[in-house]
Amino acid sequence: MKAYQYILTKQIQWALNRNLALIGSKGNRGRPSYTEELEDNLFQPLLPKTRQEFKFGDGREILDSSSGLAKMKAVHSSSALSVNIFQYWQKINQVSCIASACGLCNKNSKYPESISFEQKYPIDESFQFHPNVDVIIKNKKGTRYKIYAIECKFSEAYSTQGHSGIKQKYIGLNDIWQDIPNLYELAKSISPVDNSYNHLHPAQLIKHILGLKKKYGKTGFRLLYLWYDALGYEGFNHRKEIERFQELSETDNIRFHAISYQELIIRLSGEYRDNHKDYIEYITSRYL
């Protein structure tokens, strides 16, 4: 079975096991893989702060429209997965727990202070749209890294073969590339079409790096790629593409690393099952 179909089928079975009614992306049309209510797809309802952040993002994640249901209602939604993993720690004010489990800091670090979603980091103010980073962990003053930025991927890494490249308008911004020459060469090689990567979306990651670098400087952030692993050649190839991008980023001294959701969930389960039983049972039963 293809990775995308496996993930989708597993999530549909999770919903059916919980007696959740599923509908198509346009109600009666499409494969039934969307929950009727947004809260049915979440461990906990969206916090008011989280709801506002998604409302002002560019992804139409929580709002139904004439073109279809809110994306976060899909059982295979990447945004639903990120909320289910991260929002809990924001709600109980224990942000360092999830940050350390992601490998971003030490377990006893006092610096991580808040989690936010869909934050925008402009590369050039003249552009109509700006990169939306899925999850941001903000640190208190006094630490080397101002923020930890997290790009989250679930089923979408396996739903298509190949991704869009970088538009020429980014390549033409000469000043922003001077201290990352190797990423610049990659950007040029995937402009306007990316024929090098099938699962990883390097154009998106590079734009995140550009926006974050402009805001915080080259050494003021860490970027984590959090991805859902899959058995077989698709998962194997995805991991190899991640490693290739990581090696290239390191040559430009960009702090980029990756971890799979499965690795993260296993870490969380091993460390926090006793004190966070409901949360751990939810994420392990649904995503492992």
C-alpha positions as semicolon CSV with decimal commas, in nm:
position;residue;x (nm);y (nm);z (nm)
1;M;0,000;0,000;0,000
2;K;0,123;0,349;-0,084
3;A;0,224;0,564;0,212
4;Y;-0,049;0,823;0,156
5;Q;-0,322;0,559;0,138
6;Y;-0,187;0,387;0,448
7;I;-0,191;0,710;0,651
8;L;-0,539;0,804;0,529
9;T;-0,682;0,458;0,593
10;K;-0,528;0,439;0,940
11;Q;-0,677;0,777;1,036
12;I;-1,018;0,683;0,899
13;Q;-1,011;0,365;1,108
14;W;-0,916;0,570;1,413
15;A;-1,224;0,788;1,360
16;L;-1,455;0,491;1,303
17;N;-1,325;0,323;1,618
18;R;-1,431;0,636;1,809
19;N;-1,775;0,634;1,638
20;L;-1,705;0,964;1,467
21;A;-1,916;1,041;1,161
22;L;-1,704;1,127;0,857
23;I;-1,803;1,326;0,550
24;G;-1,638;1,427;0,225
25;S;-1,442;1,747;0,176
26;K;-1,756;1,899;0,023
27;G;-2,010;1,727;0,241
28;N;-2,167;1,453;0,032
29;R;-1,887;1,468;-0,224
30;G;-1,541;1,319;-0,186
31;R;-1,407;1,034;0,023
32;P;-1,545;1,049;0,379
33;S;-1,234;1,157;0,568
34;Y;-1,343;1,482;0,736
35;T;-1,503;1,519;1,077
36;E;-1,829;1,709;1,096
37;E;-1,704;1,921;1,384
38;L;-1,351;2,056;1,415
39;E;-1,326;1,950;1,782
40;D;-1,388;1,587;1,682
41;N;-1,048;1,584;1,513
42;L;-0,858;1,736;1,808
43;F;-0,739;1,613;2,144
44;Q;-0,852;1,940;2,299
45;P;-1,049;2,232;2,151
46;L;-0,846;2,516;2,006
47;L;-0,736;2,772;2,260
48;P;-0,860;3,125;2,175
49;K;-0,501;3,227;2,099
50;T;-0,451;2,927;1,870
51;R;-0,781;2,989;1,691
52;Q;-0,681;3,348;1,615
53;E;-0,342;3,240;1,482
54;F;-0,496;2,994;1,238
55;K;-0,768;3,241;1,143
56;F;-0,508;3,490;1,022
57;G;-0,287;3,231;0,851
58;D;-0,297;3,178;0,477
59;G;-0,391;2,810;0,478
60;R;-0,771;2,817;0,532
61;E;-0,717;2,561;0,807
62;I;-1,015;2,621;1,036
63;L;-1,274;2,795;0,819
64;D;-1,526;2,624;0,594
65;S;-1,584;2,792;0,259
66;S;-1,774;2,742;-0,064
67;S;-1,478;2,547;-0,201
68;G;-1,473;2,292;0,081
69;L;-1,451;2,215;0,449
70;A;-1,179;2,349;0,675
71;K;-0,855;2,160;0,614
72;M;-0,809;2,088;0,984
73;K;-1,123;1,875;0,980
74;A;-0,944;1,615;0,766
75;V;-0,835;1,317;0,973
76;H;-0,504;1,321;0,782
77;S;-0,455;1,695;0,838
78;S;-0,102;1,809;0,916
79;S;-0,231;2,111;1,110
80;A;-0,456;1,892;1,326
81;L;-0,158;1,671;1,403
82;S;0,059;1,967;1,498
83;V;-0,212;2,107;1,726
84;N;-0,267;1,767;1,888
85;I;0,103;1,736;1,964
86;F;0,195;2,092;2,066
87;Q;-0,105;2,283;2,199
88;Y;-0,138;2,065;2,511
89;W;0,199;2,183;2,642
90;Q;0,109;2,546;2,581
91;K;-0,217;2,501;2,773
92;I;-0,045;2,353;3,082
93;N;0,248;2,596;3,055
94;Q;0,515;2,329;3,022
95;V;0,665;2,431;2,689
96;S;1,015;2,307;2,774
97;C;0,885;1,947;2,786
98;I;0,789;1,938;2,419
99;A;1,087;2,151;2,314
100;S;1,333;1,911;2,476
101;A;1,151;1,605;2,336
102;C;1,199;1,760;1,991
103;G;1,573;1,779;2,061
104;L;1,574;2,158;2,058
105;C;1,701;2,216;2,410
106;N;1,785;2,043;2,735
107;K;1,503;1,891;2,940
108;N;1,553;2,134;3,226
109;S;1,583;2,444;3,010
110;K;1,401;2,746;3,150
111;Y;1,405;2,942;2,825
112;P;1,110;2,806;2,617
113;E;0,809;3,016;2,714
114;S;0,533;2,998;2,452
115;I;0,403;2,808;2,151
116;S;0,229;2,968;1,855
117;F;0,106;2,853;1,515
118;E;0,108;2,985;1,159
119;Q;0,348;3,271;1,219
120;K;0,455;3,479;0,918
121;Y;0,813;3,587;0,846
122;P;0,834;3,823;0,547
123;I;1,128;3,789;0,310
124;D;1,040;4,101;0,114
125;E;0,758;4,337;0,213
126;S;0,661;4,385;-0,150
127;F;0,554;4,020;-0,180
128;Q;0,183;3,951;-0,142
129;F;0,229;3,637;0,066
130;H;0,486;3,549;0,332
131;P;0,606;3,210;0,460
132;N;0,383;3,067;0,733
133;V;0,582;2,856;0,980
134;D;0,366;2,580;1,127
135;V;0,485;2,596;1,489
136;I;0,702;2,847;1,673
137;I;0,847;2,798;2,020
138;K;0,953;3,135;2,153
139;N;1,237;3,158;2,403
140;K;1,287;3,406;2,683
141;K;1,554;3,672;2,652
142;G;1,907;3,564;2,723
143;T;1,929;3,249;2,514
144;R;2,127;3,207;2,194
145;Y;1,821;3,113;1,989
146;K;1,532;3,356;1,990
147;I;1,293;3,095;1,852
148;Y;1,265;2,734;1,747
149;A;1,076;2,707;1,419
150;I;0,907;2,379;1,326
151;E;0,784;2,272;0,983
152;C;0,533;1,987;1,021
153;K;0,448;1,724;0,759
154;F;0,198;1,441;0,770
155;S;0,037;1,279;0,466
156;E;0,116;1,560;0,219
157;A;0,478;1,447;0,183
158;Y;0,344;1,132;0,013
159;S;0,039;1,266;-0,170
160;T;0,223;1,394;-0,477
161;Q;0,550;1,327;-0,653
162;G;0,758;1,642;-0,658
163;H;0,690;1,998;-0,547
164;S;0,698;2,348;-0,686
165;G;1,034;2,519;-0,705
166;I;1,136;2,869;-0,603
167;K;1,008;3,158;-0,810
168;Q;1,254;3,387;-0,980
169;K;1,152;3,681;-0,762
170;Y;1,330;3,513;-0,469
171;I;1,642;3,435;-0,670
172;G;1,667;3,801;-0,768
173;L;1,696;3,920;-0,406
174;N;2,075;3,922;-0,413
175;D;2,147;4,055;-0,063
176;I;1,965;3,780;0,128
177;W;2,176;3,500;-0,021
178;Q;2,527;3,625;0,051
179;D;2,588;3,421;0,368
180;I;2,416;3,102;0,246
181;P;2,583;3,033;-0,091
182;N;2,513;2,659;-0,096
183;L;2,142;2,702;-0,033
184;Y;2,147;2,970;-0,301
185;E;2,287;2,721;-0,552
186;L;2,014;2,473;-0,455
187;A;1,750;2,743;-0,490
188;K;1,868;2,827;-0,840
189;S;1,870;2,459;-0,936
190;I;1,502;2,421;-0,833
191;S;1,382;2,744;-0,994
192;P;1,119;2,747;-1,131
193;V;1,065;2,367;-1,112
194;D;1,199;2,118;-0,859
195;N;1,301;1,792;-1,022
196;S;1,539;1,684;-0,744
197;Y;1,312;1,597;-0,450
198;N;0,997;1,383;-0,445
199;H;0,887;1,405;-0,081
200;L;1,078;1,686;0,085
201;H;0,981;2,036;-0,024
202;P;1,314;2,225;-0,020
203;A;1,170;2,543;-0,172
204;Q;0,940;2,581;0,126
205;L;1,220;2,516;0,375
206;I;1,452;2,763;0,202
207;K;1,185;3,034;0,215
208;H;1,140;2,966;0,587
209;I;1,515;3,003;0,634
210;L;1,518;3,331;0,443
211;G;1,231;3,476;0,647
212;L;1,371;3,358;0,979
213;K;1,721;3,479;0,892
214;K;1,590;3,823;0,804
215;K;1,405;3,849;1,135
216;Y;1,652;3,689;1,376
217;G;1,983;3,672;1,194
218;K;2,156;3,359;1,075
219;T;2,235;3,231;1,424
220;G;1,918;3,343;1,604
221;F;1,695;3,046;1,524
222;R;1,680;2,670;1,485
223;L;1,462;2,504;1,223
224;L;1,316;2,158;1,286
225;Y;1,159;1,941;1,017
226;L;0,899;1,721;1,191
227;W;0,776;1,451;0,955
228;Y;0,566;1,137;0,953
229;D;0,767;0,830;0,863
230;A;0,629;0,551;0,644
231;L;0,732;0,195;0,580
232;G;0,876;0,103;0,241
233;Y;1,066;0,292;-0,023
234;E;0,869;0,616;0,012
235;G;0,964;0,659;0,375
236;F;1,321;0,553;0,299
237;N;1,351;0,805;0,015
238;H;1,194;1,079;0,227
239;R;1,454;1,025;0,498
240;K;1,737;1,032;0,244
241;E;1,610;1,361;0,101
242;I;1,596;1,509;0,451
243;E;1,955;1,400;0,517
244;R;2,068;1,554;0,188
245;F;1,907;1,886;0,272
246;Q;2,044;1,878;0,627
247;E;2,400;1,823;0,505
248;L;2,368;2,113;0,263
249;S;2,225;2,342;0,532
250;E;2,512;2,258;0,764
251;T;2,763;2,376;0,505
252;D;2,600;2,720;0,533
253;N;2,594;2,699;0,914
254;I;2,216;2,688;0,930
255;R;2,087;2,504;1,237
256;F;1,849;2,258;1,071
257;H;1,762;1,912;1,191
258;A;1,479;1,661;1,162
259;I;1,289;1,408;1,369
260;S;0,994;1,187;1,280
261;Y;0,662;1,216;1,460
262;Q;0,695;0,853;1,562
263;E;1,031;0,917;1,728
264;L;0,890;1,221;1,906
265;I;0,579;1,039;2,029
266;I;0,787;0,748;2,160
267;R;1,007;0,994;2,350
268;L;0,701;1,168;2,498
269;S;0,545;0,836;2,594
270;G;0,859;0,711;2,764
271;E;0,903;1,032;2,963
272;Y;0,553;1,156;3,043
273;R;0,301;0,869;3,036
274;D;0,247;0,860;3,413
275;N;0,173;1,230;3,456
276;H;0,002;1,300;3,123
277;K;-0,189;0,975;3,069
278;D;-0,482;1,099;2,858
279;Y;-0,259;1,297;2,623
280;I;-0,014;1,010;2,575
281;E;-0,292;0,757;2,518
282;Y;-0,445;0,982;2,253
283;I;-0,129;1,049;2,049
284;T;0,002;0,692;2,072
285;S;-0,327;0,525;1,979
286;R;-0,383;0,762;1,691
287;Y;-0,042;0,825;1,540
288;L;0,181;0,525;1,620
